[in-house]
Amino acid sequence: MRCVVVGGADIIDYEKIKSYIKENDFFIFCDCGLRHREMLGVEPQLIVGDFDSFENPVLQCETIVLPCEKDDTDTVFAVKEAVKRGFDEFLLIGVVGQRLDHTLGNVSILKMLFDKNISALIVDDYCEMQAVGKKTACVDDSFPYFSLINIFGETKGITIKNAKYPLDNAEITCDYQYGVSNEVIKGKTAEVTVDDGVILLVKVR
């Protein structure tokens, strides 16, 4: 089964987010992510949080109450707990938003899971995000734009095919992010691969 982790960042287009949800998903709600429960129309199988931003609803499901002072955020703890339980695919929603510090911390979860050979996708109202390495990632032309952002360290051997701005065995460094706002060639599917390192792929709706 896939694990869906629900954080507390704002969700505007619930119907769009719900279109990613599958019938057999396992749901972990993190603290104030519980405010999305009704609009998403799903129930948690596990609740995780220190409940500093949302009152514990005391539902009839497993709940892990965390201390307020800890190294892991509620979201990171939830992901680590799900990995311990054997989940090998993740969808993270409600994890990027107004708090840039939390957003960047949550995006780094993609790298943590990538290093464990675990598939993971972050979805918000505007885009999809995933970590890309040697395995080819595809972007179809339903996305008007896509970007490659290096936030994970040295990244070399980047190849982009079927895009307005192709690359061949290139490097994108953390201090020169020239991979922003590319476009898929109409009627094609763009392909992205990285020979050495990991890069963040952002598909913009």
VEXMAR-510921 format. One record per residue: x, y, z of N, C-alpha, C in turn; residue number from 0. Coordinates in steps of 0.2 Angstrom, whole numbers, padded with zeros to 4 digits. Each point is the difference from the previous one (the first is absolute). Layout:
N
[[X, Y, Z], [X, Y, Z], [X, Y, Z], NUM]
...
***
This chain:
205
[[0004, -0006, 0000], [-0004, 0006, 0000], [0004, 0006, 0000], 0]
[[-0003, 0006, -0002], [0004, 0006, 0000], [-0002, 0004, 0006], 1]
[[0005, 0004, 0003], [-0002, 0004, 0006], [-0001, 0007, -0002], 2]
[[-0005, 0003, 0002], [-0002, 0007, -0001], [0001, 0004, 0006], 3]
[[0005, 0004, 0000], [0001, 0004, 0006], [-0003, 0007, -0001], 4]
[[-0004, 0002, 0005], [-0004, 0007, -0001], [0003, 0005, 0005], 5]
[[0003, 0005, -0002], [0002, 0005, 0004], [-0005, 0006, 0001], 6]
[[0002, 0005, 0004], [-0004, 0005, 0001], [0000, 0007, -0004], 7]
[[0004, -0001, -0006], [0000, 0006, -0004], [-0006, 0001, -0004], 8]
[[-0002, 0006, -0002], [-0006, 0002, -0003], [-0001, -0005, -0007], 9]
[[-0006, -0002, 0000], [-0003, -0003, -0007], [-0006, 0004, -0002], 10]
[[0001, 0002, -0006], [-0006, 0004, -0003], [-0004, -0004, -0005], 11]
[[0003, -0004, -0004], [-0004, -0004, -0005], [0000, -0007, 0002], 12]
[[-0005, -0001, 0005], [0000, -0007, 0003], [-0002, -0005, -0006], 13]
[[-0004, 0002, -0005], [-0002, -0005, -0005], [0006, -0002, -0004], 14]
[[0005, 0004, -0001], [0006, -0001, -0004], [0004, -0005, 0005], 15]
[[0001, 0001, 0006], [0004, -0004, 0004], [-0003, -0007, 0001], 16]
[[-0007, 0000, 0001], [-0004, -0006, 0000], [0001, -0005, -0006], 17]
[[0002, 0003, -0006], [0000, -0004, -0006], [0007, -0004, 0001], 18]
[[0004, 0001, 0004], [0006, -0004, 0001], [-0001, -0006, 0005], 19]
[[-0005, 0001, 0003], [-0001, -0005, 0006], [-0003, -0007, -0003], 20]
[[0003, -0005, 0002], [-0003, -0007, -0002], [-0004, -0003, 0006], 21]
[[-0004, -0005, -0002], [-0004, -0003, 0004], [0003, -0004, 0006], 22]
[[0006, -0003, -0001], [0003, -0004, 0005], [0006, 0004, 0004], 23]
[[0000, 0006, -0001], [0006, 0004, 0003], [-0001, 0000, 0008], 24]
[[0006, 0000, 0003], [0000, 0000, 0007], [0002, 0007, 0002], 25]
[[-0004, 0003, 0004], [0000, 0007, 0002], [0003, 0002, 0007], 26]
[[0005, 0004, 0000], [0003, 0002, 0006], [-0001, 0008, 0000], 27]
[[-0004, 0002, 0005], [-0001, 0007, 0001], [0005, 0003, 0005], 28]
[[0003, 0006, -0001], [0005, 0003, 0004], [-0003, 0006, 0004], 29]
[[-0001, 0000, 0006], [-0002, 0005, 0004], [-0006, 0004, -0004], 30]
[[0001, 0007, -0001], [-0005, 0004, -0003], [-0002, -0002, -0007], 31]
[[0003, -0005, -0003], [-0002, -0003, -0006], [-0007, -0003, 0000], 32]
[[-0002, -0001, 0007], [-0007, -0003, 0001], [-0005, 0005, -0002], 33]
[[0002, 0006, -0001], [-0005, 0005, -0002], [-0003, -0001, -0008], 34]
[[0004, -0004, -0003], [-0001, -0002, -0007], [-0005, -0006, -0001], 35]
[[-0001, -0003, 0006], [-0003, -0007, 0000], [-0007, 0000, -0003], 36]
[[-0004, 0005, 0002], [-0007, 0000, -0003], [0000, 0002, -0007], 37]
[[0004, 0005, -0003], [0000, 0002, -0007], [0003, -0006, -0004], 38]
[[0005, -0003, 0002], [0003, -0006, -0003], [-0005, -0006, -0001], 39]
[[-0004, 0000, 0005], [-0005, -0006, 0001], [0003, -0007, 0001], 40]
[[0005, 0000, 0004], [0004, -0006, 0002], [0001, 0000, 0008], 41]
[[0001, -0006, 0002], [0001, 0000, 0007], [0007, -0003, 0002], 42]
[[0004, 0002, 0005], [0006, -0002, 0001], [0001, -0007, 0003], 43]
[[0005, -0004, -0002], [0001, -0006, 0003], [0006, 0001, 0006], 44]
[[0003, 0006, -0001], [0005, 0002, 0005], [0000, 0007, 0001], 45]
[[0001, 0003, 0006], [0000, 0007, 0001], [0007, 0001, 0004], 46]
[[0004, 0005, -0002], [0006, 0001, 0003], [0001, 0008, 0001], 47]
[[0002, 0001, 0006], [0001, 0007, 0001], [0001, 0002, 0008], 48]
[[0003, 0006, 0001], [0001, 0003, 0007], [-0006, 0004, 0002], 49]
[[-0005, 0001, -0005], [-0006, 0004, 0001], [0001, 0007, 0003], 50]
[[0005, 0003, -0002], [0001, 0007, 0001], [-0004, 0005, -0004], 51]
[[-0002, -0003, -0006], [-0004, 0005, -0004], [-0007, -0003, -0002], 52]
[[-0002, -0006, 0003], [-0007, -0003, -0001], [-0001, -0004, 0006], 53]
[[-0006, 0000, 0003], [-0002, -0004, 0005], [-0001, -0007, -0002], 54]
[[0003, -0005, 0004], [-0001, -0007, -0001], [-0007, -0002, 0000], 55]
[[-0003, -0002, -0006], [-0007, -0002, 0000], [-0002, -0006, 0003], 56]
[[0005, -0004, 0003], [-0001, -0006, 0003], [-0005, -0005, -0004], 57]
[[0002, -0001, -0006], [-0004, -0005, -0004], [0002, -0007, 0001], 58]
[[-0004, -0004, -0003], [0000, -0008, 0001], [0005, -0002, -0005], 59]
[[0006, 0002, 0000], [0006, -0002, -0004], [0006, 0001, 0004], 60]
[[0006, -0004, -0002], [0006, 0001, 0003], [0002, 0007, 0000], 61]
[[0003, 0002, 0006], [0002, 0007, 0000], [0007, 0000, 0004], 62]
[[0005, 0003, -0003], [0007, 0001, 0003], [0000, 0007, 0002], 63]
[[0001, 0002, 0007], [0000, 0006, 0002], [0008, 0002, 0001], 64]
[[0002, 0005, -0003], [0007, 0001, 0000], [0002, 0006, 0005], 65]
[[0006, 0001, 0003], [0002, 0005, 0004], [0000, 0007, -0005], 66]
[[-0001, 0005, 0003], [0001, 0007, -0004], [0007, 0001, -0002], 67]
[[0005, -0002, 0005], [0007, 0001, -0001], [0003, -0006, -0003], 68]
[[0002, 0000, -0006], [0003, -0006, -0004], [0003, 0002, -0006], 69]
[[0004, -0005, -0002], [0004, 0001, -0006], [-0004, 0000, -0007], 70]
[[-0004, -0005, 0000], [-0005, -0001, -0006], [-0006, 0004, 0000], 71]
[[-0002, 0003, -0005], [-0006, 0003, 0000], [-0006, -0005, 0000], 72]
[[-0006, 0001, 0001], [-0005, -0005, 0000], [0000, -0003, -0007], 73]
[[0001, 0003, -0006], [-0001, -0003, -0006], [0006, -0004, -0001], 74]
[[0006, 0002, 0002], [0006, -0005, -0001], [-0001, -0006, 0004], 75]
[[-0002, 0001, 0006], [-0001, -0006, 0004], [-0005, -0005, -0003], 76]
[[-0006, 0003, -0003], [-0005, -0004, -0003], [0003, -0004, -0006], 77]
[[0004, 0003, -0004], [0003, -0003, -0005], [0005, -0006, 0002], 78]
[[0004, 0002, 0005], [0005, -0006, 0003], [-0004, -0005, 0003], 79]
[[-0006, 0001, 0003], [-0004, -0005, 0003], [-0003, -0005, -0005], 80]
[[-0002, 0003, -0006], [-0003, -0003, -0005], [0005, -0005, -0004], 81]
[[0006, 0003, 0000], [0006, -0004, -0003], [0001, -0006, 0004], 82]
[[0000, 0001, 0007], [0001, -0006, 0004], [-0005, -0005, -0001], 83]
[[-0006, 0002, -0002], [-0006, -0005, 0000], [0000, -0003, -0007], 84]
[[0005, 0002, -0005], [0001, -0004, -0006], [-0003, 0004, -0006], 85]
[[-0003, 0006, 0001], [-0003, 0003, -0006], [0006, 0002, -0005], 86]
[[-0001, -0001, -0007], [0005, 0001, -0004], [-0002, 0005, -0006], 87]
[[-0006, 0004, 0002], [-0002, 0005, -0005], [-0004, 0005, 0004], 88]
[[0002, 0007, -0001], [-0003, 0005, 0004], [-0003, 0005, -0004], 89]
[[-0006, 0003, 0002], [-0003, 0006, -0002], [0000, 0005, 0005], 90]
[[0003, 0006, 0000], [0000, 0005, 0005], [-0004, 0006, -0002], 91]
[[-0005, 0002, 0004], [-0005, 0005, -0002], [0000, 0005, 0006], 92]
[[-0002, 0006, -0001], [0000, 0005, 0005], [0007, 0001, 0004], 93]
[[0005, -0001, -0004], [0007, 0001, 0003], [0004, 0006, -0002], 94]
[[-0003, 0003, -0005], [0004, 0006, -0003], [-0005, 0006, 0001], 95]
[[0002, 0006, 0002], [-0004, 0006, 0000], [0003, 0006, 0003], 96]
[[-0003, 0003, 0004], [0002, 0007, 0003], [0007, 0000, 0004], 97]
[[0001, -0006, 0003], [0006, 0000, 0005], [0005, -0003, -0005], 98]
[[0005, 0004, -0002], [0005, -0002, -0005], [0005, -0005, 0004], 99]
[[0001, 0001, 0006], [0004, -0004, 0004], [-0003, -0007, 0000], 100]
[[-0006, -0001, 0001], [-0003, -0007, 0000], [0000, -0002, -0007], 101]
[[-0002, 0004, -0005], [0000, -0002, -0007], [0007, -0003, -0002], 102]
[[0005, 0003, 0001], [0007, -0002, -0002], [0001, -0007, 0004], 103]
[[-0001, 0000, 0007], [0001, -0006, 0003], [-0004, -0006, -0002], 104]
[[-0006, 0001, -0002], [-0004, -0005, -0003], [0002, -0002, -0007], 105]
[[0002, 0005, -0004], [0003, -0002, -0007], [0006, -0005, 0001], 106]
[[0004, 0001, 0005], [0006, -0004, 0001], [-0002, -0007, 0002], 107]
[[-0006, -0001, 0002], [-0003, -0007, 0001], [0001, -0004, -0006], 108]
[[-0001, 0003, -0006], [0000, -0003, -0007], [0007, -0003, 0000], 109]
[[0005, 0003, 0002], [0007, -0002, -0001], [0001, -0006, 0005], 110]
[[-0002, 0001, 0006], [0000, -0006, 0005], [-0003, -0006, -0002], 111]
[[-0006, 0000, -0003], [-0003, -0006, -0003], [0003, -0002, -0006], 112]
[[0003, 0004, -0005], [0003, -0002, -0006], [0006, -0004, 0002], 113]
[[0004, 0002, 0005], [0006, -0004, 0002], [-0002, -0007, 0003], 114]
[[-0006, -0001, 0002], [-0002, -0006, 0002], [-0004, -0004, -0005], 115]
[[0001, 0003, -0007], [-0003, -0003, -0005], [-0008, -0001, 0000], 116]
[[-0003, 0005, 0003], [-0007, 0001, 0001], [-0003, 0005, -0004], 117]
[[-0005, -0001, -0004], [-0003, 0004, -0004], [-0004, 0005, 0004], 118]
[[0000, 0007, -0001], [-0003, 0005, 0003], [-0002, 0006, -0004], 119]
[[-0006, 0003, 0001], [-0003, 0005, -0003], [-0003, 0005, 0004], 120]
[[0002, 0007, 0000], [-0003, 0005, 0003], [-0005, 0003, -0005], 121]
[[-0006, 0001, 0002], [-0005, 0004, -0004], [-0003, 0006, 0004], 122]
[[-0001, 0005, -0003], [-0003, 0006, 0003], [-0005, 0003, -0006], 123]
[[-0003, 0006, 0002], [-0005, 0002, -0005], [0003, 0002, -0007], 124]
[[0006, 0001, 0000], [0003, 0002, -0006], [0005, -0004, -0004], 125]
[[0003, -0005, 0004], [0005, -0004, -0004], [0001, -0007, 0004], 126]
[[0004, -0004, -0004], [0002, -0006, 0003], [0008, 0000, 0001], 127]
[[0003, -0003, 0005], [0007, 0000, 0001], [0002, -0007, 0001], 128]
[[0006, -0002, -0002], [0003, -0006, 0001], [0008, 0001, -0001], 129]
[[0003, -0005, 0003], [0008, 0000, -0001], [0001, -0005, -0005], 130]
[[0005, 0002, -0005], [0002, -0004, -0006], [0007, -0001, 0000], 131]
[[0002, -0007, -0002], [0006, -0002, 0000], [0001, -0003, -0007], 132]
[[0003, -0006, 0000], [0002, -0004, -0006], [-0007, -0003, -0004], 133]
[[-0005, -0001, 0004], [-0006, -0003, -0002], [-0004, 0006, -0004], 134]
[[-0002, -0001, -0006], [-0003, 0005, -0004], [-0006, 0003, 0003], 135]
[[-0001, 0006, 0001], [-0006, 0003, 0002], [-0003, 0004, -0006], 136]
[[-0007, -0001, -0001], [-0004, 0003, -0006], [-0004, 0006, 0002], 137]
[[-0001, 0004, -0004], [-0004, 0006, 0000], [-0004, 0000, -0006], 138]
[[-0007, -0001, 0001], [-0004, 0001, -0006], [-0002, 0007, -0002], 139]
[[-0003, 0001, -0005], [-0001, 0007, -0002], [-0007, 0003, 0003], 140]
[[-0003, -0004, 0005], [-0005, 0003, 0004], [0003, 0005, 0005], 141]
[[0006, 0000, 0001], [0004, 0005, 0004], [0003, 0005, -0004], 142]
[[-0003, 0007, 0000], [0003, 0005, -0004], [0008, 0001, 0001], 143]
[[0002, -0001, 0006], [0007, 0002, 0002], [0002, -0006, 0005], 144]
[[0007, -0001, 0000], [0003, -0004, 0005], [0007, 0003, 0001], 145]
[[0003, -0001, 0006], [0006, 0003, 0002], [0004, -0006, 0003], 146]
[[0007, 0001, 0000], [0005, -0004, 0003], [0004, 0004, 0005], 147]
[[-0001, -0001, 0006], [0003, 0004, 0006], [0005, -0004, 0003], 148]
[[0006, 0002, 0001], [0005, -0004, 0004], [0000, 0003, 0007], 149]
[[-0002, -0004, 0004], [0000, 0002, 0008], [0003, -0006, 0004], 150]
[[0002, -0005, -0004], [0003, -0006, 0003], [0007, -0001, 0000], 151]
[[0004, 0004, -0003], [0007, -0001, -0001], [0002, 0000, -0007], 152]
[[0006, -0003, -0001], [0003, -0001, -0006], [-0004, -0004, -0005], 153]
[[-0002, 0003, -0006], [-0004, -0004, -0004], [0003, 0001, -0007], 154]
[[0002, -0006, -0003], [0003, 0001, -0007], [-0003, -0005, -0005], 155]
[[0001, 0000, -0006], [-0002, -0004, -0005], [-0008, 0000, -0001], 156]
[[-0002, 0007, 0000], [-0007, 0001, 0000], [-0002, 0000, -0008], 157]
[[-0005, -0004, -0002], [-0003, 0000, -0006], [-0007, 0001, -0001], 158]
[[-0002, 0005, -0004], [-0007, 0001, -0001], [-0002, -0001, -0008], 159]
[[-0005, -0004, -0001], [-0002, -0001, -0007], [-0007, 0003, -0001], 160]
[[-0002, 0001, -0006], [-0006, 0002, -0002], [-0003, 0006, 0004], 161]
[[0005, 0005, 0001], [-0002, 0006, 0003], [0002, 0006, -0004], 162]
[[-0002, 0006, 0001], [0002, 0006, -0003], [0007, 0002, 0001], 163]
[[0002, -0002, 0006], [0007, 0001, 0002], [0003, -0007, 0002], 164]
[[0003, -0003, -0005], [0003, -0007, 0001], [0007, 0001, 0004], 165]
[[0002, -0005, 0003], [0007, -0001, 0003], [0003, -0007, -0002], 166]
[[0006, 0000, 0000], [0004, -0006, -0001], [0006, 0000, 0004], 167]
[[0000, -0005, 0005], [0005, -0001, 0005], [0003, 0007, 0003], 168]
[[-0005, 0004, 0002], [0001, 0006, 0003], [0000, 0000, 0008], 169]
[[0002, 0006, 0003], [0001, 0000, 0007], [-0004, 0007, 0002], 170]
[[-0004, -0001, 0005], [-0004, 0005, 0003], [0003, 0001, 0007], 171]
[[0002, 0006, 0002], [0003, 0001, 0007], [-0005, 0003, 0004], 172]
[[0001, 0000, 0007], [-0004, 0003, 0005], [0000, 0008, -0001], 173]
[[0006, 0002, -0003], [0000, 0008, 0000], [-0002, 0002, -0007], 174]
[[-0002, -0004, -0005], [-0002, 0002, -0006], [-0005, -0004, -0003], 175]
[[-0006, 0002, 0002], [-0006, -0004, -0001], [-0003, 0002, -0007], 176]
[[0003, -0002, -0006], [-0002, 0001, -0006], [-0005, -0004, -0003], 177]
[[-0002, -0005, 0004], [-0005, -0005, -0002], [-0008, 0001, 0001], 178]
[[-0001, 0007, 0001], [-0007, 0002, 0002], [-0004, 0001, -0006], 179]
[[-0006, -0002, 0000], [-0005, 0002, -0005], [0001, -0002, -0007], 180]
[[0001, -0007, 0000], [0001, -0003, -0007], [-0007, -0002, -0002], 181]
[[-0001, -0002, -0007], [-0006, -0001, -0002], [0000, -0007, -0004], 182]
[[-0005, -0004, 0000], [0000, -0006, -0004], [-0002, 0001, -0007], 183]
[[0003, -0003, -0005], [-0002, 0001, -0006], [-0007, -0003, -0001], 184]
[[-0005, 0004, -0003], [-0007, -0002, -0001], [0000, -0007, -0004], 185]
[[-0004, -0004, 0003], [-0001, -0007, -0003], [0005, -0005, 0002], 186]
[[0005, 0003, 0004], [0006, -0005, 0002], [0000, -0001, 0008], 187]
[[0004, -0004, 0002], [0001, -0001, 0007], [0007, 0001, 0002], 188]
[[0001, 0005, 0004], [0007, 0002, 0002], [0003, -0006, 0004], 189]
[[0007, -0001, 0000], [0003, -0005, 0004], [0006, 0003, 0003], 190]
[[0001, -0002, 0007], [0005, 0003, 0004], [0004, -0005, 0003], 191]
[[0006, 0000, 0000], [0005, -0005, 0003], [0006, 0004, 0003], 192]
[[0003, -0003, 0005], [0006, 0002, 0003], [0004, -0005, 0002], 193]
[[0006, 0000, -0003], [0005, -0005, 0001], [0004, 0000, 0007], 194]
[[0001, 0006, 0002], [0003, 0000, 0007], [-0003, 0005, 0004], 195]
[[-0003, -0002, 0005], [-0004, 0004, 0005], [-0007, 0000, -0001], 196]
[[-0004, 0004, 0004], [-0007, 0001, 0000], [-0002, 0007, -0001], 197]
[[-0005, 0001, -0004], [-0003, 0007, -0001], [-0007, 0000, 0001], 198]
[[-0003, 0005, 0002], [-0007, 0001, 0001], [-0004, 0002, -0006], 199]
[[-0005, -0004, -0002], [-0004, 0001, -0006], [-0006, 0003, 0002], 200]
[[-0002, 0006, -0002], [-0006, 0004, 0002], [-0004, 0000, -0007], 201]
[[-0006, -0003, 0000], [-0005, 0000, -0005], [-0005, 0005, 0001], 202]
[[-0001, 0005, -0004], [-0004, 0006, 0002], [-0007, -0001, -0004], 203]
[[-0005, 0000, 0003], [-0007, 0000, -0004], [-0001, 0006, -0003], 204]
***
